[in-house]
């Protein structure tokens, strides 16, 4: 179940790394410079959320943090995919970044706490995350050949929703 959380957030992160600039340029008709700036905003947003997320986790716990961030990621991706005006797309980028920011670190922590043989559990969860991050974007690209890039990003929304509903698996053991 932790791996399903990782699958959604890491597909979202990897797809941003691969497709966000093209989505801004081709999908929303912005210049290359604007597309690069939006990707920079994504990277900064994810970094700030990850660095600043510790106090949030301490306050509301891993489960609620993942639920809040993945919900923001879904809203952000919807804004990115459907938003026409540049500010709507930009806000979507920021929320998308926040949405994928905490999944990997919290998933790794949860895997380490989840039972016997923590090294094996962390290895499995990390592998799922890396496969999603590195192998998922080509799948999104192949899908985009048939439905268009922005529409292909709905796959990420579906997997973030799976992560939202599987967030309970990150609960600390009693």
N, C-alpha and C positions, 0 to 999 in steps of 0.2 A: 504493500500500500504506500509506503514511503517512496518507493520507486515511481509510482504513478504521479505523485506530487512533483518529483524531480523531472519526470518526462515533460510535463506541461511547462514548467518554468524554464527549463533548459532549452526546450524547443523555442520558446518565446525569446530567450536571450540570443541563441544562435541565429534565429531568423532575423532578428534586428541587426545583428552584425552583418548578415549577408544581404538582406532585402530591404531594409529601411530606406537607404538612400535611393535605391531604384524606385521604390514605392512613392517617395516624395517627388522624384523627378518625373517619372513616367505616369504614375497613377494620379498624381495631383498637379502635374504640369509646372513644377517649380524648377528653378535653375539648378545647375550642379552645385553652385556655391551654397544655395539654400539647403539643398539635400545634405551636403557635408556639415553644415551648421546644425541641422536637426539631428544628425547622428552624434555630433559632439554633445548636444543637449542630452541625448539618450545616455551616453556614456557617463556624463557628469551626474545626471539624475540617478542612475543606478548606483554609482559610487557613493554619492551622498546618502542615499537611502540605506545602503549596506553598512556604511560606517556609522550612521546615526541610528540604525535600527536596534542596536543593543538595548538601550533604555526602553524601547517599545516592547521588546521581547520580555524584559524583566518585569514590565508593568502588566502586560496582558497575556503573556505566555506564547509558546510556539504555535499552538493551534490557532488562536485568534489572530496572531500576526500573519500567518499564512492565509487565513481567510480574508483578512483585510487587504493584504497586498495583492492576492490573486483577483479579488473583486475589483480593485483599482486597475489591475492589468486588463481585465475584461472591458471595463469602461474605457480605458485608454485605447485599446485596440479598436473598439467600436468607433471611437472618435477619429482614430487614424484612418480606418478603412472608409467610413462614411462621411467624415468631415470634409467640407469643401473649402471654407475659408482657412487661410494659413494659421490664424491663431487657434482654431479648433484642432487642426492637425498637430500643431505644436503642443498643445495641452495633452492631446492623445499620446504623443511621444513621451512626455514626462510621466504620465500615469502608467504607460506600458513599461517604462524603465523601473518605476517603483514596484510594479506588479511582479516582475521577475527577479527583483533584487535579493529577496531573503530566502528563496526556496533552496538554493544550493547549500548555503551554510547551515540553515536549520535542518535540512534533510540529512546532512552529514552528522550533525549532532544527535539527531533522533536515531539514526542508524546505530551510532556508537552506544546509545543508551538502551537499545531495544531488546537486548537479551544476550544469551551466551554467544561467545565467539564474535566480539564486536569488530575485529579486523575484517572478518569475512563479510559481515553485514555492511560495513562501510564500503568495502570493495565492490559489492554488488550494486549498492545504491549509487556510488560514484560512476560505475560503468554505465548504468542506465542514464545518468545525467550527461555523461560525455557522449554517449551514442546519440542522444536526443540533440545535444548542442552541435555536434559535428555532422551527424548523419541525417538529421531532420530537415535542415535547410535545402538539401538537394531534392528531397521529397516535395517540399513546398514549391520549389522551382519547377519540378516536373508537373505538379498539379496546376501551376500557374499557366503552363502552356495550353491548358484546356479551358480554364475558367478565368484567367487573368490574375495578375499578382495580388491585387488588393483582395479579391474574393478568396484566393488560396489562403490568405492569412486567417480566415475564419476557422481553420483547423486548429490554430493556436488557441483561439477563444474556447473551442470545445475542450481542448486538453487542460487549459487553465481552470475550466469549470470542473473537470474531473479532479484536478488538484485541490480545488476548493472543497469538494465533497469528501476527499480522502484525507483532509488535513488532520482529522482526529488521530491518524496513525502517528503523528508527531508528538503525541502527548507523552509527557515524562512518565516513566513507570512508577507505580505506587510504592 
